[in-house]
Amino acid sequence: MISGEVGTNMSRAFVKEQDVDTVEHLADRPVSEHPNIVTDQGMAQIDTALAEARVAYAAAQASSDRASIGAAAREVRYWSARRASAQLVPASGDTSEVRFGATVTIVRDDGREQTFRIVGEDEGDPAKGSISHVSPLARAMLGRAVGDVIRAGKDEAEITSIVRRRGCRASAPGKREIEMRFNAGKAEAVFRSVPGAGAMWHRAWR
């Protein structure tokens, strides 16, 4: 009986030690093969994640928790790699076509209107209105213009708006009081004969 209890305790201890070693030597998180292009917010997000990972690693070391050390070390390696490969794409006012960083509104066949911003892989969060530039929907939108019809999952959708900076918007004809034109890379406003249009423009660009 005692022999059996000893054997069981040793077995449990062995399994527990194996579990710790397994966690401690976790394989690295997969790193995307796509270019790691990021927005300003995406770069800040990576910096924050890396800083938090380093704090967690230091805390794990202080507690001598081998499992926590292994998990935190993996996060530090991942975010260090993402920070090293990050390529910041500056914001642009060009709304002639969908580009990285643009906020795009589409209207699906069933009438649903959805708006997404195209961002880097680590900052993509569809639930919050942002999608990775390598996602199928983003790929379908990139390079397209207002009025173009794209594939959106099993359905089709029309691009009705492209926004880059605050106040820089290209919209479907008849849906906006102010349209944007780009001449030699500079944006100029084209106002319609609608009372208050000029005031609307100045508020947008302050």
C-alpha positions as CSV (number, residue, x, y, z in Angstrom):
1,M,0.0,0.0,0.0
2,I,2.8,2.4,1.0
3,S,4.7,1.4,-2.1
4,G,1.7,2.2,-4.3
5,E,1.3,5.6,-2.7
6,V,4.9,6.4,-3.2
7,G,4.7,5.3,-6.8
8,T,1.7,7.4,-7.4
9,N,3.2,10.5,-5.8
10,M,6.4,10.0,-7.8
11,S,4.3,9.7,-11.0
12,R,2.4,12.8,-10.2
13,A,5.6,14.7,-9.5
14,F,7.1,13.5,-12.7
15,V,4.1,14.6,-14.7
16,K,4.1,18.0,-13.0
17,E,7.8,18.5,-13.8
18,Q,7.1,17.5,-17.4
19,D,4.3,20.0,-17.6
20,V,6.6,22.7,-16.3
21,D,9.3,21.9,-18.8
22,T,6.7,21.8,-21.6
23,V,5.5,25.3,-20.7
24,E,9.0,26.6,-20.1
25,H,10.1,25.5,-23.6
26,L,7.1,26.7,-25.5
27,A,7.6,27.0,-29.2
28,D,7.8,30.5,-30.5
29,R,4.6,32.2,-31.7
30,P,4.2,31.9,-35.5
31,V,5.5,35.1,-37.2
32,S,3.7,36.1,-40.4
33,E,5.6,35.8,-43.7
34,H,3.9,39.0,-45.0
35,P,5.5,42.4,-44.7
36,N,4.9,43.8,-41.3
37,I,3.5,47.2,-42.3
38,V,1.8,49.2,-39.6
39,T,-0.1,52.4,-38.9
40,D,0.9,54.9,-36.3
41,Q,-1.5,53.2,-33.9
42,G,-0.1,49.8,-34.8
43,M,3.4,50.8,-34.0
44,A,2.3,52.2,-30.6
45,Q,0.4,48.9,-30.0
46,I,3.6,46.9,-30.6
47,D,5.6,49.1,-28.4
48,T,3.1,48.7,-25.6
49,A,2.8,44.9,-26.0
50,L,6.6,44.6,-25.9
51,A,6.9,46.7,-22.8
52,E,4.2,44.7,-21.1
53,A,5.9,41.5,-22.0
54,R,9.2,42.7,-20.6
55,V,7.5,43.6,-17.3
56,A,5.8,40.2,-17.1
57,Y,9.1,38.5,-17.8
58,A,10.8,40.4,-15.0
59,A,8.0,39.6,-12.6
60,A,8.2,35.9,-13.5
61,Q,11.9,35.9,-13.0
62,A,11.5,37.5,-9.6
63,S,8.9,34.8,-8.6
64,S,11.1,32.0,-9.9
65,D,8.0,30.6,-11.6
66,R,9.4,28.6,-14.5
67,A,6.1,28.2,-16.3
68,S,5.5,32.0,-16.2
69,I,9.1,32.7,-17.2
70,G,8.8,30.5,-20.3
71,A,5.4,32.0,-21.3
72,A,6.7,35.6,-20.8
73,A,9.9,34.9,-22.6
74,R,8.0,33.7,-25.6
75,E,5.9,36.9,-25.7
76,V,9.1,39.0,-25.4
77,R,10.6,37.1,-28.4
78,Y,7.5,37.6,-30.5
79,W,7.0,41.3,-29.9
80,S,10.7,42.0,-30.2
81,A,10.6,40.3,-33.7
82,R,7.5,42.3,-34.6
83,R,9.1,45.5,-33.5
84,A,12.3,44.9,-35.4
85,S,10.4,44.1,-38.7
86,A,7.7,46.8,-38.4
87,Q,7.5,49.2,-41.3
88,L,5.6,52.4,-40.6
89,V,3.3,53.5,-43.4
90,P,2.7,57.3,-43.1
91,A,-0.9,58.5,-43.4
92,S,-1.9,59.9,-46.8
93,G,-4.7,62.1,-47.9
94,D,-5.1,60.3,-51.2
95,T,-8.6,58.8,-51.4
96,S,-8.6,58.1,-55.1
97,E,-8.3,54.4,-54.3
98,V,-8.2,52.2,-51.2
99,R,-4.8,52.1,-49.7
100,F,-3.3,50.7,-46.5
101,G,-4.6,52.7,-43.5
102,A,-7.8,53.8,-45.3
103,T,-11.2,53.5,-43.7
104,V,-13.6,52.0,-46.2
105,T,-17.4,51.8,-46.1
106,I,-19.1,49.2,-48.2
107,V,-22.8,48.4,-48.8
108,R,-23.6,44.7,-49.3
109,D,-26.2,43.2,-51.5
110,D,-28.6,42.9,-48.6
111,G,-28.3,46.6,-47.8
112,R,-26.0,46.2,-44.8
113,E,-23.5,49.0,-44.5
114,Q,-20.1,48.2,-42.9
115,T,-17.0,50.3,-42.3
116,F,-13.5,48.9,-41.8
117,R,-10.1,50.3,-41.5
118,I,-7.3,48.4,-43.2
119,V,-4.4,48.0,-40.7
120,G,-1.4,45.8,-39.8
121,E,-1.9,42.1,-38.9
122,D,-1.3,42.6,-35.1
123,E,-3.8,45.5,-34.8
124,G,-6.6,44.0,-36.9
125,D,-9.8,43.5,-34.9
126,P,-12.9,43.1,-37.0
127,A,-15.1,43.4,-33.9
128,K,-13.7,46.9,-33.5
129,G,-13.9,47.8,-37.2
130,S,-10.3,47.1,-38.3
131,I,-9.1,44.3,-40.6
132,S,-5.7,43.1,-41.5
133,H,-4.3,44.1,-44.8
134,V,-3.8,40.4,-45.7
135,S,-7.4,39.5,-45.0
136,P,-9.6,38.4,-48.0
137,L,-11.8,41.5,-47.7
138,A,-8.9,43.9,-47.4
139,R,-7.3,42.4,-50.4
140,A,-10.5,42.7,-52.4
141,M,-10.7,46.4,-51.5
142,L,-7.1,47.5,-51.9
143,G,-6.5,49.4,-55.1
144,R,-10.3,49.8,-55.8
145,A,-12.2,53.1,-55.9
146,V,-15.5,54.5,-54.8
147,G,-18.3,52.9,-56.9
148,D,-16.4,49.7,-57.5
149,V,-18.1,46.4,-56.7
150,I,-16.0,43.8,-54.8
151,R,-16.3,40.3,-53.5
152,A,-17.2,40.3,-49.8
153,G,-17.4,36.8,-48.6
154,K,-20.1,35.0,-50.4
155,D,-21.7,38.3,-51.5
156,E,-20.8,41.3,-53.5
157,A,-20.5,44.8,-52.0
158,E,-20.1,48.4,-53.4
159,I,-17.4,50.7,-52.0
160,T,-19.3,53.9,-51.1
161,S,-16.6,55.8,-49.1
162,I,-12.9,56.0,-48.6
163,V,-11.4,58.0,-45.8
164,R,-7.8,58.7,-45.0
165,R,-7.3,61.7,-42.8
166,R,-10.0,63.6,-41.0
167,G,-11.9,65.6,-43.6
168,C,-10.4,63.7,-46.6
169,R,-13.2,61.7,-48.1
170,A,-14.2,60.3,-51.4
171,S,-17.8,59.4,-51.6
172,A,-20.3,57.9,-54.1
173,P,-22.0,60.6,-56.3
174,G,-25.1,62.1,-54.8
175,K,-24.4,61.0,-51.2
176,R,-22.2,63.8,-50.0
177,E,-22.4,67.6,-50.1
178,I,-18.6,67.9,-50.4
179,E,-16.4,65.9,-52.7
180,M,-12.7,65.8,-52.9
181,R,-10.4,66.1,-55.9
182,F,-6.7,65.7,-56.0
183,N,-4.6,67.9,-58.2
184,A,-0.8,67.4,-58.3
185,G,-1.1,65.5,-55.0
186,K,-2.9,68.4,-53.3
187,A,-6.5,68.1,-52.1
188,E,-9.0,70.7,-53.0
189,A,-12.6,70.9,-52.0
190,V,-15.4,70.9,-54.6
191,F,-18.5,72.4,-53.0
192,R,-22.1,71.9,-54.2
193,S,-24.7,74.6,-54.0
194,V,-25.9,73.5,-50.6
195,P,-26.4,76.1,-47.8
196,G,-23.8,75.8,-45.1
197,A,-21.5,73.6,-47.2
198,G,-18.6,75.9,-46.8
199,A,-19.1,75.9,-43.0
200,M,-19.1,72.2,-43.0
201,W,-15.8,72.1,-44.9
202,H,-14.0,74.5,-42.5
203,R,-15.2,72.4,-39.4
204,A,-13.8,69.3,-41.0
205,W,-10.4,70.7,-41.5
206,R,-9.8,72.6,-38.3
